[in-house]
C-alpha cells in the first residue's frame, strides 16, 4: 500500500515523522509530502521518503527573510495545484494539516466513499487541534470535511465535537491516539542543560512548548506565587508578547526561569529528564505534543481539563486534572505533588505504561493501516 502523509507547512514534524516511520515498519510504502522545517533538525527518514513539495523558494530564503509569510502565501496556490496533479499515484492520501483550510478544500477532489468509484485515492484528515466553533468556523470545517472519506481524531472529546458540532458521519470518524514521542528518549546527540539550569537543586516544574495565549502560561505564573521551594521553567518559542509574562515572573524572584526560544530536539531530553512535574495549564486545546513528550519520559503531569487531556488522567491515570484558568487549584495540585514523592512516582509509572501501551506507535500504525484498508475495500 502506497500512502502519502501530507503536512504542507510541517506544522507537526515530530508527529508526522514518527507516524511515517511506524507505518513503514508495518509494511507500508510511505511518502511524507511537506516543506522544509526551518527551526532546526528533524528526525531523519526511517524507512520512508520525504518530498519537500511546498514553499521551496520561501524556504531557501530562510526563517528571517523579509516578508517571508507574504512570499510563502504567493507560492501556496501554485503548490496546492501542483500537488493535486501528483496525488494519483498514492493508494491513500492522509492530510495532517492544510495551511489555509478555508480555501484549500476547493483544491481537493470529492470523496471516493470507500469504493474507488471516483477514480482517485481515498482522503483522510486528522484533527490535531480543536474543531472550529462559530458559524463561519463550522462552515469552513464542514467544507473541508466534505472532501474527506474519513477523519482521524486523537480523543473521545474530539470525536464528539466532530460528530455533534460539525455533523460529520460518526461511521467515518476513527479514534487513533497521538503517539508518545519516544524517539526523543534515545537521541544519539543529546545535549546537556544550559549551565545555569544544570546547577539548580530545587524541584523543577516544567512548562514547555510554544508560548501562545491559550497555553495558560500566565495562569501557571500566578499559581506559582503559592508554590514555595520550587522553580518554574517556562521554555519555548514565544508567539505572543512576553511583557505580562515577565511582569508576573518578576514578582517571584529567583524561582522562575524563562527560556524564550525554539528548543531543538537534541536539547529537549535534558529539560524533561530534569523536570519533577510537567504542567500544561492550557485554557483551551484538543491535544498537545508536549503531553506526549512527557508520556515518553514517564513524567507526572498536571493538566487543565480541556479537550482530550482528562482522558489521559481518567483512563490512563497519568496526570492530575485542574479546571482551566484556576490558579488556586493549580497551585494546590502542584504543592501536593511536590510534597509527595510516592504520588509523583505513581503518575510517572502510569505515564510510562501508557507510552508503551495505548500510545505506542506499533498499535497506532496497525489501527491506521486498518482504516486505510477499510477505505480501499
C-alpha positions in Angstrom: 0.0 0.0 0.0 1.4 3.4 -1.1 0.5 6.1 1.4 1.1 9.8 1.2 1.2 11.7 4.5 0.7 15.4 3.8 1.7 18.4 6.0 2.4 21.3 3.7 3.8 23.7 6.4 5.4 21.0 8.5 3.3 22.0 11.5 3.7 18.7 13.3 7.0 17.5 12.0 7.8 15.2 15.0 4.4 13.5 14.8 4.5 13.2 11.0 7.8 11.5 11.0 7.0 9.2 13.9 3.8 8.1 12.1 5.6 7.6 8.8 8.3 5.5 10.4 5.7 3.4 12.2 3.7 2.8 9.0 6.9 1.9 7.2 7.8 -0.6 9.9 4.3 -2.1 9.5 5.0 -2.7 5.8 3.5 0.4 4.0 5.3 2.3 1.3 5.2 5.8 2.7 6.0 9.3 1.4 5.9 12.4 3.6 4.9 15.4 1.4 5.8 18.5 3.3 8.1 21.6 3.3 11.5 22.1 4.9 11.3 22.6 8.7 13.2 25.8 9.3 13.5 25.9 13.0 16.1 23.1 13.5 16.9 19.4 12.7 14.1 16.9 12.5 14.2 13.1 12.7 15.8 11.6 9.6 13.6 9.4 7.4 13.4 5.9 8.8 12.1 3.6 6.1 10.1 6.2 4.3 10.9 9.1 1.9 10.4 12.8 2.2 9.3 15.1 -0.6 9.6 18.8 0.1 7.0 19.9 -2.4 5.7 23.0 -0.7 7.2 26.5 -0.2 10.6 25.7 -1.7 11.5 29.2 -2.7 10.5 30.8 0.6 12.3 28.0 2.5 15.5 28.8 0.6 15.1 32.5 1.7 15.3 31.4 5.4 13.3 31.9 8.5 14.2 35.5 9.0 13.8 36.7 5.4 11.8 39.9 4.9 8.2 39.3 4.0 8.6 35.6 4.4 4.9 35.0 5.1 3.8 37.0 2.1 6.3 35.2 -0.1 5.0 31.8 1.2 1.4 32.9 0.5 2.4 33.7 -3.1 3.7 30.1 -3.5 0.8 28.4 -1.8 -1.8 28.2 -4.5 0.6 27.0 -7.2 2.0 24.4 -4.8 -1.5 23.1 -4.0 -2.4 22.9 -7.7 0.9 21.1 -8.4 0.3 18.6 -5.6 -3.3 17.9 -6.7 -1.9 16.6 -10.0 0.5 14.2 -8.4 -1.8 12.5 -5.8 -3.0 9.9 -8.3 0.0 7.6 -7.6 -1.0 7.1 -4.0 -3.4 4.5 -2.7 -4.4 6.7 0.3 -3.7 10.4 0.9 -3.7 11.4 4.6 -3.7 15.1 5.4 -2.3 16.0 8.8 -2.9 19.8 8.2 -3.9 22.1 5.5 -2.3 25.6 5.6 -5.4 27.5 4.5 -8.3 25.2 5.1 -10.9 27.9 4.2 -9.7 27.7 0.6 -7.6 24.5 0.4 -10.7 22.3 0.4 -11.5 23.6 -3.1 -8.3 22.0 -4.4 -9.2 18.5 -3.2 -11.4 16.1 -5.2 -14.7 14.9 -3.8 -14.7 11.8 -1.6 -14.4 8.3 -3.1 -16.5 6.9 -0.2 -14.5 3.8 0.0 -15.5 2.2 -3.3 -12.9 3.8 -5.6 -15.7 4.8 -8.0 -14.4 8.3 -8.3 -11.1 7.1 -9.7 -9.0 8.7 -7.0 -7.3 7.7 -3.8 -9.4 7.9 -0.6 -8.6 11.0 1.5 -8.2 11.1 5.3 -7.8 14.2 7.6 -6.5 14.3 11.1 -7.9 16.8 13.6 -4.8 17.8 15.7 -6.5 20.9 17.1 -9.9 21.8 18.3 -12.6 21.8 15.6 -13.6 25.3 14.9 -16.5 27.0 16.6 -18.8 29.8 15.5 -20.9 29.9 12.3 -18.1 30.8 10.0 -15.7 28.3 11.5 -18.1 25.4 11.4 -19.0 26.2 7.8 -15.3 26.2 6.9 -14.7 22.8 8.7 -17.7 21.3 7.0 -16.5 22.3 3.6 -13.1 20.7 4.3 -14.6 17.5 5.6 -16.9 17.3 2.6 -13.7 16.3 0.7 -12.7 13.6 3.1 -13.6 9.9 3.2 -12.6 9.6 6.9 -11.5 11.7 9.8 -9.0 10.7 12.5 -9.3 12.1 16.0 -7.0 11.7 19.0 -9.6 11.7 21.7 -13.2 10.8 22.6 -13.7 14.6 23.2 -12.7 15.4 19.6 -14.8 12.6 18.2 -17.9 14.1 20.0 -17.2 17.6 18.7 -16.7 16.4 15.1 -19.9 14.4 15.3 -22.1 16.8 17.2 -20.9 20.2 16.2 -19.8 19.6 12.6 -22.4 17.0 11.9 -19.9 14.5 10.4 -21.0 10.9 9.9 -19.8 9.0 13.1 -19.2 5.9 10.9 -16.4 7.8 9.2 -14.7 9.0 12.4 -11.8 6.9 13.8 -10.2 7.4 17.1 -6.4 6.8 16.9 -4.3 8.2 19.7 -1.4 10.6 19.3 1.7 8.5 19.9 4.2 9.1 22.6 7.2 10.9 21.1 9.6 8.3 22.3 12.3 8.9 19.7 13.4 11.8 21.9 14.4 9.3 24.7 17.2 7.8 22.6 18.8 10.5 20.6 22.4 9.9 19.7 23.4 13.6 20.2 21.5 14.6 23.4 22.7 18.0 24.7 23.0 18.9 28.3 21.1 21.7 30.1 22.5 25.2 29.9 25.0 25.6 32.8 22.8 28.0 34.8 19.9 25.5 34.8 22.1 22.5 35.4 23.1 23.9 38.8 19.5 24.1 40.0 18.9 21.9 43.1 15.3 22.8 43.9 12.4 20.8 42.4 11.5 21.9 38.9 8.1 22.4 37.4 8.4 22.5 33.6 6.0 24.5 31.3 7.3 23.6 27.8 6.3 24.4 24.2 5.3 27.3 22.1 4.2 30.3 24.2 0.8 31.3 23.0 -2.2 33.0 24.7 -4.2 29.8 25.0 -1.3 27.9 26.7 -2.1 29.5 30.1 1.5 30.4 31.0 0.2 33.4 32.9 -2.0 31.1 35.0 1.0 29.0 35.9 2.9 32.1 37.0 0.0 33.3 39.1 -0.2 29.8 40.7 3.5 29.7 41.4 3.3 32.6 43.8 1.8 30.0 46.2 4.3 27.2 45.3 7.4 27.7 47.6 10.7 26.0 47.4 10.5 25.0 43.7 11.3 26.6 40.4 9.1 27.1 37.3 10.8 26.8 34.0 8.9 28.4 31.1 10.7 27.1 28.0 9.7 27.6 24.4 9.4 30.0 21.4 7.2 33.0 22.1 4.2 33.5 19.7 2.9 36.4 21.8 4.3 39.5 23.6 6.1 38.4 26.9 5.6 41.7 28.8 2.9 40.3 31.1 4.8 37.0 31.5 8.0 38.8 32.5 6.0 41.1 34.9 4.5 38.1 36.7 7.8 36.3 36.8 9.5 39.4 38.4 7.0 39.1 41.3 8.5 35.6 42.0 12.2 36.5 42.2 14.8 33.8 41.7 12.2 31.0 41.2 11.2 31.5 37.6 13.4 30.8 34.6 12.3 31.8 31.1 14.0 30.3 28.0 12.2 32.2 25.2 13.5 30.3 22.1 12.8 27.3 20.0 14.3 24.2 21.6 15.7 21.7 19.0 15.3 18.0 19.5 18.8 17.5 20.9 18.1 19.8 23.8 14.6 18.6 24.6 15.5 15.4 26.7 17.6 17.3 29.3 14.6 19.5 30.2 12.3 16.6 30.6 14.7 14.4 32.4 15.3 17.2 34.9 11.6 18.1 35.5 9.9 16.8 38.6 6.5 17.7 37.3 5.3 18.8 33.8 2.5 21.3 33.8 0.1 22.1 30.8 -2.1 24.9 32.1 -4.0 25.4 28.8 -7.1 27.5 28.6 -8.2 25.5 25.6 -6.7 22.8 23.4 -7.6 19.4 21.9 -4.2 17.6 22.2 -0.6 18.6 22.8 2.7 17.2 21.5 4.3 18.3 24.8 1.9 16.0 26.7 3.2 13.1 24.5 6.8 14.0 25.2 6.1 13.9 28.9 4.5 10.5 28.5 7.6 9.2 26.7 9.8 10.4 29.6 7.4 9.0 32.2 6.8 12.3 33.9 4.0 13.2 36.3 1.7 15.8 34.9 -0.8 18.5 36.0 -3.2 19.2 33.1 -6.1 21.6 32.6 -9.5 20.0 32.0 -9.6 20.8 28.3 -10.0 18.7 25.1 -8.7 15.2 25.5 -6.5 16.0 28.5 -8.9 14.5 31.1 -8.8 11.2 29.2 -5.1 10.9 30.0 -5.9 11.2 33.7 -9.1 9.2 33.9 -8.3 6.4 31.5 -4.5 6.2 31.8 -4.0 7.5 35.4 -1.0 9.6 34.2 -2.0 13.1 35.3 -3.8 15.3 37.8 -6.6 17.4 36.3 -7.4 21.0 37.4 -10.0 23.5 36.0 -8.6 25.7 33.2 -7.7 29.2 34.4 -7.9 28.3 38.1 -4.6 29.4 39.5 -5.5 28.4 43.1 -6.4 24.8 42.0 -3.2 24.6 40.0 -1.1 25.8 43.0 -2.8 23.2 45.3 -2.2 20.4 42.8 1.5 21.3 42.4 2.1 21.7 46.1 0.5 18.3 46.8 2.6 16.5 44.1 5.8 18.2 45.0 5.3 17.2 48.6 4.5 13.5 47.8 7.3 11.6 46.0 5.1 8.5 46.0 2.3 10.2 44.1 4.8 11.5 41.6 6.2 8.0 41.2 2.8 6.5 40.6 1.9 9.1 38.0 5.2 8.6 36.3 4.8 4.9 36.2 1.4 5.3 34.7 2.8 7.6 32.0 5.5 5.1 31.2 2.9 2.3 30.9 0.6 4.4 28.7 3.5 5.3 26.4 4.2 1.6 26.0 0.5 0.7 25.7 -2.2 2.8 24.0 0.3 5.5 22.9 2.8 3.1 21.3 3.4 3.6 17.6 3.1 0.0 16.6 -0.5 -0.2 17.7 -1.2 3.3 16.2 0.3 2.1 12.8 -1.8 -1.0 12.9 -5.0 0.9 13.5 -4.2 3.5 10.9 -3.5 0.8 8.2 -6.8 -0.9 9.2 -8.5 2.4 8.5 -6.8 2.7 5.1 -7.7 -0.9 4.3 -11.4 -0.3 5.0 -11.4 2.7 2.7 -9.9 0.7 -0.1 -12.5 -2.1 0.4 
